[in-house]
Amino acid sequence: MLLGIWLPAPLMMTINGTFTGGGFARAGGLRSAAVGTALFPVYALLMSAYDGTLFALLLASAGLVAGAVLGRPRRVAHPPGREH
């Protein structure tokens, strides 16, 4: 799930920048999106800071990690199927 957020982030931010005159609206936009996708962890973090979505990116990532850690099944002290 984290890859589903972080991997397409550079492409989505490039598309978002197109509407304000950047991104695909300028020369080298496709190359920028390709390089950003190849370097997605660094690029997504930096561009989300410029884009204003850094807090949302970090909150979603922390929420997924916390959900995975806290949502694990608890270990039982006795074997399953035995009544105590």
N, CA, C and O atoms as a GROMACS GRO file, in nm:
protein
  336
    1MET      N    1   0.080  -0.118   0.000
    1MET     CA    2   0.000   0.000   0.000
    1MET      C    3   0.085   0.126   0.000
    1MET      O    4   0.052   0.224  -0.065
    2LEU      N    5   0.195   0.121   0.072
    2LEU     CA    6   0.282   0.238   0.073
    2LEU      C    7   0.338   0.266  -0.066
    2LEU      O    8   0.351   0.382  -0.106
    3LEU      N    9   0.370   0.161  -0.139
    3LEU     CA   10   0.417   0.181  -0.277
    3LEU      C   11   0.309   0.243  -0.364
    3LEU      O   12   0.339   0.319  -0.456
    4GLY      N   13   0.186   0.212  -0.335
    4GLY     CA   14   0.075   0.269  -0.410
    4GLY      C   15   0.059   0.418  -0.385
    4GLY      O   16  -0.002   0.488  -0.465
    5ILE      N   17   0.113   0.467  -0.275
    5ILE     CA   18   0.112   0.610  -0.247
    5ILE      C   19   0.239   0.676  -0.300
    5ILE      O   20   0.233   0.778  -0.368
    6TRP      N   21   0.353   0.617  -0.269
    6TRP     CA   22   0.481   0.680  -0.299
    6TRP      C   23   0.523   0.667  -0.445
    6TRP      O   24   0.581   0.760  -0.500
    7LEU      N   25   0.495   0.553  -0.510
    7LEU     CA   26   0.544   0.532  -0.647
    7LEU      C   27   0.477   0.624  -0.749
    7LEU      O   28   0.549   0.684  -0.829
    8PRO      N   29   0.344   0.640  -0.751
    8PRO     CA   30   0.286   0.731  -0.850
    8PRO      C   31   0.288   0.878  -0.809
    8PRO      O   32   0.242   0.963  -0.884
    9ALA      N   33   0.341   0.909  -0.691
    9ALA     CA   34   0.342   1.047  -0.643
    9ALA      C   35   0.413   1.144  -0.738
    9ALA      O   36   0.358   1.251  -0.764
   10PRO      N   37   0.532   1.113  -0.791
   10PRO     CA   38   0.595   1.207  -0.883
   10PRO      C   39   0.512   1.235  -1.008
   10PRO      O   40   0.504   1.349  -1.053
   11LEU      N   41   0.450   1.132  -1.064
   11LEU     CA   42   0.366   1.152  -1.181
   11LEU      C   43   0.245   1.239  -1.147
   11LEU      O   44   0.211   1.330  -1.223
   12MET      N   45   0.180   1.211  -1.036
   12MET     CA   46   0.063   1.289  -0.997
   12MET      C   47   0.098   1.434  -0.967
   12MET      O   48   0.021   1.525  -0.998
   13MET      N   49   0.215   1.457  -0.906
   13MET     CA   50   0.256   1.595  -0.878
   13MET      C   51   0.294   1.668  -1.006
   13MET      O   52   0.274   1.789  -1.016
   14THR      N   53   0.349   1.596  -1.104
   14THR     CA   54   0.378   1.657  -1.232
   14THR      C   55   0.249   1.695  -1.304
   14THR      O   56   0.241   1.802  -1.365
   15ILE      N   57   0.150   1.608  -1.298
   15ILE     CA   58   0.019   1.640  -1.357
   15ILE      C   59  -0.042   1.760  -1.285
   15ILE      O   60  -0.098   1.848  -1.350
   16ASN      N   61  -0.032   1.763  -1.155
   16ASN     CA   62  -0.084   1.875  -1.077
   16ASN      C   63  -0.014   2.006  -1.115
   16ASN      O   64  -0.078   2.111  -1.123
   17GLY      N   65   0.115   2.000  -1.136
   17GLY     CA   66   0.190   2.119  -1.174
   17GLY      C   67   0.157   2.169  -1.313
   17GLY      O   68   0.181   2.286  -1.344
   18THR      N   69   0.104   2.083  -1.399
   18THR     CA   70   0.068   2.122  -1.535
   18THR      C   71  -0.037   2.232  -1.535
   18THR      O   72  -0.034   2.320  -1.622
   19PHE      N   73  -0.127   2.230  -1.442
   19PHE     CA   74  -0.236   2.328  -1.438
   19PHE      C   75  -0.190   2.466  -1.394
   19PHE      O   76  -0.262   2.564  -1.412
   20THR      N   77  -0.071   2.474  -1.336
   20THR     CA   78  -0.018   2.604  -1.294
   20THR      C   79   0.097   2.650  -1.382
   20THR      O   80   0.170   2.742  -1.345
   21GLY      N   81   0.114   2.586  -1.497
   21GLY     CA   82   0.217   2.628  -1.591
   21GLY      C   83   0.346   2.549  -1.581
   21GLY      O   84   0.439   2.575  -1.658
   22GLY      N   85   0.356   2.454  -1.491
   22GLY     CA   86   0.474   2.369  -1.480
   22GLY      C   87   0.443   2.232  -1.533
   22GLY      O   88   0.360   2.216  -1.622
   23GLY      N   89   0.510   2.131  -1.481
   23GLY     CA   90   0.481   1.993  -1.519
   23GLY      C   91   0.495   1.966  -1.666
   23GLY      O   92   0.598   1.996  -1.726
   24PHE      N   93   0.390   1.910  -1.727
   24PHE     CA   94   0.393   1.875  -1.868
   24PHE      C   95   0.374   1.996  -1.958
   24PHE      O   96   0.390   1.985  -2.079
   25ALA      N   97   0.339   2.111  -1.902
   25ALA     CA   98   0.317   2.232  -1.982
   25ALA      C   99   0.450   2.297  -2.023
   25ALA      O  100   0.451   2.384  -2.111
   26ARG      N  101   0.558   2.256  -1.964
   26ARG     CA  102   0.688   2.314  -1.999
   26ARG      C  103   0.776   2.208  -2.065
   26ARG      O  104   0.748   2.089  -2.058
   27ALA      N  105   0.882   2.256  -2.129
   27ALA     CA  106   0.975   2.164  -2.196
   27ALA      C  107   1.044   2.076  -2.091
   27ALA      O  108   1.083   2.125  -1.985
   28GLY      N  109   1.058   1.950  -2.119
   28GLY     CA  110   1.124   1.856  -2.029
   28GLY      C  111   1.033   1.801  -1.921
   28GLY      O  112   1.081   1.738  -1.827
   29GLY      N  113   0.905   1.822  -1.933
   29GLY     CA  114   0.811   1.773  -1.832
   29GLY      C  115   0.806   1.622  -1.825
   29GLY      O  116   0.799   1.564  -1.717
   30LEU      N  117   0.810   1.558  -1.940
   30LEU     CA  118   0.806   1.411  -1.943
   30LEU      C  119   0.934   1.353  -1.884
   30LEU      O  120   0.931   1.254  -1.811
   31ARG      N  121   1.047   1.415  -1.917
   31ARG     CA  122   1.174   1.368  -1.861
   31ARG      C  123   1.176   1.386  -1.710
   31ARG      O  124   1.224   1.300  -1.637
   32SER      N  125   1.122   1.498  -1.664
   32SER     CA  126   1.115   1.524  -1.520
   32SER      C  127   1.029   1.419  -1.449
   32SER      O  128   1.064   1.372  -1.341
   33ALA      N  129   0.917   1.383  -1.510
   33ALA     CA  130   0.830   1.281  -1.451
   33ALA      C  131   0.898   1.145  -1.450
   33ALA      O  132   0.884   1.069  -1.354
   34ALA      N  133   0.973   1.112  -1.557
   34ALA     CA  134   1.043   0.983  -1.564
   34ALA      C  135   1.154   0.975  -1.460
   34ALA      O  136   1.168   0.873  -1.392
   35VAL      N  137   1.232   1.081  -1.447
   35VAL     CA  138   1.340   1.082  -1.347
   35VAL      C  139   1.280   1.080  -1.206
   35VAL      O  140   1.331   1.012  -1.118
   36GLY      N  141   1.173   1.154  -1.187
   36GLY     CA  142   1.108   1.157  -1.056
   36GLY      C  143   1.052   1.022  -1.015
   36GLY      O  144   1.057   0.984  -0.898
   37THR      N  145   0.999   0.948  -1.112
   37THR     CA  146   0.947   0.815  -1.081
   37THR      C  147   1.059   0.719  -1.050
   37THR      O  148   1.044   0.632  -0.964
   38ALA      N  149   1.172   0.733  -1.119
   38ALA     CA  150   1.288   0.646  -1.091
   38ALA      C  151   1.345   0.673  -0.952
   38ALA      O  152   1.393   0.581  -0.885
   39LEU      N  153   1.340   0.797  -0.910
   39LEU     CA  154   1.393   0.836  -0.779
   39LEU      C  155   1.279   0.870  -0.682
   39LEU      O  156   1.290   0.965  -0.605
   40PHE      N  157   1.171   0.794  -0.688
   40PHE     CA  158   1.047   0.831  -0.621
   40PHE      C  159   1.055   0.860  -0.472
   40PHE      O  160   0.984   0.950  -0.428
   41PRO      N  161   1.136   0.792  -0.390
   41PRO     CA  162   1.132   0.827  -0.247
   41PRO      C  163   1.178   0.970  -0.221
   41PRO      O  164   1.112   1.044  -0.147
   42VAL      N  165   1.288   1.009  -0.280
   42VAL     CA  166   1.342   1.143  -0.258
   42VAL      C  167   1.255   1.247  -0.328
   42VAL      O  168   1.222   1.350  -0.269
   43TYR      N  169   1.219   1.220  -0.451
   43TYR     CA  170   1.142   1.315  -0.531
   43TYR      C  171   1.004   1.338  -0.471
   43TYR      O  172   0.957   1.452  -0.464
   44ALA      N  173   0.940   1.233  -0.428
   44ALA     CA  174   0.805   1.248  -0.370
   44ALA      C  175   0.810   1.330  -0.242
   44ALA      O  176   0.722   1.414  -0.218
   45LEU      N  177   0.909   1.308  -0.161
   45LEU     CA  178   0.921   1.383  -0.037
   45LEU      C  179   0.948   1.531  -0.063
   45LEU      O  180   0.885   1.618  -0.004
   46LEU      N  181   1.043   1.560  -0.153
   46LEU     CA  182   1.076   1.699  -0.184
   46LEU      C  183   0.961   1.770  -0.254
   46LEU      O  184   0.927   1.883  -0.218
   47MET      N  185   0.901   1.707  -0.353
   47MET     CA  186   0.796   1.773  -0.428
   47MET      C  187   0.668   1.789  -0.344
   47MET      O  188   0.593   1.884  -0.365
   48SER      N  189   0.645   1.698  -0.251
   48SER     CA  190   0.527   1.718  -0.165
   48SER      C  191   0.548   1.836  -0.071
   48SER      O  192   0.451   1.900  -0.031
   49ALA      N  193   0.673   1.865  -0.037
   49ALA     CA  194   0.700   1.984   0.044
   49ALA      C  195   0.670   2.110  -0.036
   49ALA      O  196   0.612   2.205   0.016
   50TYR      N  197   0.710   2.112  -0.162
   50TYR     CA  198   0.681   2.228  -0.248
   50TYR      C  199   0.533   2.236  -0.283
   50TYR      O  200   0.477   2.344  -0.297
   51ASP      N  201   0.471   2.121  -0.296
   51ASP     CA  202   0.332   2.111  -0.339
   51ASP      C  203   0.234   2.146  -0.226
   51ASP      O  204   0.119   2.183  -0.252
   52GLY      N  205   0.279   2.134  -0.102
   52GLY     CA  206   0.192   2.160   0.012
   52GLY      C  207   0.122   2.036   0.064
   52GLY      O  208   0.030   2.047   0.146
   53THR      N  209   0.165   1.919   0.019
   53THR     CA  210   0.100   1.794   0.062
   53THR      C  211   0.192   1.707   0.147
   53THR      O  212   0.167   1.588   0.164
   54LEU      N  213   0.298   1.766   0.199
   54LEU     CA  214   0.394   1.689   0.279
   54LEU      C  215   0.327   1.629   0.402
   54LEU      O  216   0.348   1.512   0.433
   55PHE      N  217   0.248   1.708   0.473
   55PHE     CA  218   0.181   1.658   0.594
   55PHE      C  219   0.089   1.541   0.560
   55PHE      O  220   0.085   1.442   0.633
   56ALA      N  221   0.016   1.552   0.450
   56ALA     CA  222  -0.076   1.444   0.411
   56ALA      C  223   0.001   1.318   0.374
   56ALA      O  224  -0.040   1.208   0.409
   57LEU      N  225   0.112   1.333   0.303
   57LEU     CA  226   0.193   1.218   0.264
   57LEU      C  227   0.250   1.147   0.386
   57LEU      O  228   0.245   1.025   0.396
   58LEU      N  229   0.304   1.224   0.478
   58LEU     CA  230   0.361   1.164   0.599
   58LEU      C  231   0.254   1.106   0.691
   58LEU      O  232   0.275   1.001   0.752
   59LEU      N  233   0.139   1.172   0.700
   59LEU     CA  234   0.030   1.121   0.783
   59LEU      C  235  -0.025   0.990   0.728
   59LEU      O  236  -0.050   0.896   0.804
   60ALA      N  237  -0.043   0.982   0.597
   60ALA     CA  238  -0.093   0.858   0.536
   60ALA      C  239   0.009   0.745   0.552
   60ALA      O  240  -0.029   0.631   0.581
   61SER      N  241   0.136   0.777   0.535
   61SER     CA  242   0.240   0.674   0.550
   61SER      C  243   0.248   0.626   0.695
   61SER      O  244   0.256   0.505   0.720
   62ALA      N  245   0.247   0.719   0.789
   62ALA     CA  246   0.253   0.682   0.932
   62ALA      C  247   0.128   0.603   0.972
   62ALA      O  248   0.137   0.509   1.051
   63GLY      N  249   0.013   0.641   0.919
   63GLY     CA  250  -0.110   0.569   0.951
   63GLY      C  251  -0.107   0.426   0.900
   63GLY      O  252  -0.153   0.334   0.969
   64LEU      N  253  -0.054   0.405   0.781
   64LEU     CA  254  -0.045   0.268   0.728
   64LEU      C  255   0.054   0.183   0.807
   64LEU      O  256   0.029   0.066   0.833
   65VAL      N  257   0.167   0.243   0.844
   65VAL     CA  258   0.266   0.169   0.923
   65VAL      C  259   0.209   0.136   1.060
   65VAL      O  260   0.223   0.024   1.109
   66ALA      N  261   0.144   0.234   1.124
   66ALA     CA  262   0.084   0.210   1.256
   66ALA      C  263  -0.026   0.106   1.248
   66ALA      O  264  -0.039   0.022   1.338
   67GLY      N  265  -0.105   0.109   1.143
   67GLY     CA  266  -0.210   0.009   1.126
   67GLY      C  267  -0.154  -0.131   1.108
   67GLY      O  268  -0.212  -0.228   1.156
   68ALA      N  269  -0.043  -0.140   1.038
   68ALA     CA  270   0.019  -0.271   1.018
   68ALA      C  271   0.079  -0.324   1.148
   68ALA      O  272   0.071  -0.443   1.177
   69VAL      N  273   0.139  -0.236   1.225
   69VAL     CA  274   0.202  -0.278   1.351
   69VAL      C  275   0.096  -0.309   1.457
   69VAL      O  276   0.103  -0.412   1.524
   70LEU      N  277  -0.001  -0.222   1.472
   70LEU     CA  278  -0.101  -0.241   1.576
   70LEU      C  279  -0.210  -0.340   1.537
   70LEU      O  280  -0.280  -0.393   1.624
   71GLY      N  281  -0.224  -0.367   1.410
   71GLY     CA  282  -0.329  -0.457   1.364
   71GLY      C  283  -0.288  -0.602   1.356
   71GLY      O  284  -0.366  -0.687   1.311
   72ARG      N  285  -0.168  -0.633   1.399
   72ARG     CA  286  -0.122  -0.772   1.398
   72ARG      C  287  -0.201  -0.854   1.498
   72ARG      O  288  -0.237  -0.804   1.604
   73PRO      N  289  -0.228  -0.980   1.464
   73PRO     CA  290  -0.298  -1.065   1.562
   73PRO      C  291  -0.212  -1.086   1.687
   73PRO      O  292  -0.090  -1.099   1.679
   74ARG      N  293  -0.277  -1.089   1.798
   74ARG     CA  294  -0.204  -1.108   1.924
   74ARG      C  295  -0.169  -1.256   1.940
   74ARG      O  296  -0.244  -1.345   1.899
   75ARG      N  297  -0.055  -1.278   2.000
   75ARG     CA  298  -0.012  -1.416   2.025
   75ARG      C  299  -0.085  -1.469   2.148
   75ARG      O  300  -0.105  -1.398   2.246
   76VAL      N  301  -0.125  -1.594   2.140
   76VAL     CA  302  -0.194  -1.656   2.253
   76VAL      C  303  -0.094  -1.739   2.332
   76VAL      O  304  -0.001  -1.797   2.275
   77ALA      N  305  -0.114  -1.744   2.462
   77ALA     CA  306  -0.023  -1.817   2.548
   77ALA      C  307  -0.045  -1.966   2.542
   77ALA      O  308   0.045  -2.044   2.577
   78HIS      N  309  -0.164  -2.009   2.498
   78HIS     CA  310  -0.193  -2.152   2.491
   78HIS      C  311  -0.218  -2.190   2.345
   78HIS      O  312  -0.253  -2.105   2.264
   79PRO      N  313  -0.200  -2.316   2.313
   79PRO     CA  314  -0.223  -2.359   2.175
   79PRO      C  315  -0.369  -2.345   2.135
   79PRO      O  316  -0.458  -2.361   2.218
   80PRO      N  317  -0.395  -2.314   2.008
   80PRO     CA  318  -0.535  -2.299   1.964
   80PRO      C  319  -0.612  -2.430   1.979
   80PRO      O  320  -0.557  -2.539   1.960
   81GLY      N  321  -0.737  -2.418   2.012
   81GLY     CA  322  -0.822  -2.537   2.024
   81GLY      C  323  -0.831  -2.593   2.164
   81GLY      O  324  -0.918  -2.675   2.192
   82ARG      N  325  -0.743  -2.551   2.253
   82ARG     CA  326  -0.748  -2.597   2.391
   82ARG      C  327  -0.822  -2.498   2.476
   82ARG      O  328  -0.794  -2.378   2.472
   83GLU      N  329  -0.917  -2.547   2.551
   83GLU     CA  330  -0.993  -2.462   2.642
   83GLU      C  331  -0.923  -2.454   2.776
   83GLU      O  332  -0.871  -2.555   2.825
   84HIS      N  333  -0.920  -2.337   2.836
   84HIS     CA  334  -0.859  -2.321   2.969
   84HIS      C  335  -0.962  -2.276   3.067
   84HIS      O  336  -0.932  -2.256   3.184
   0.00000   0.00000   0.00000
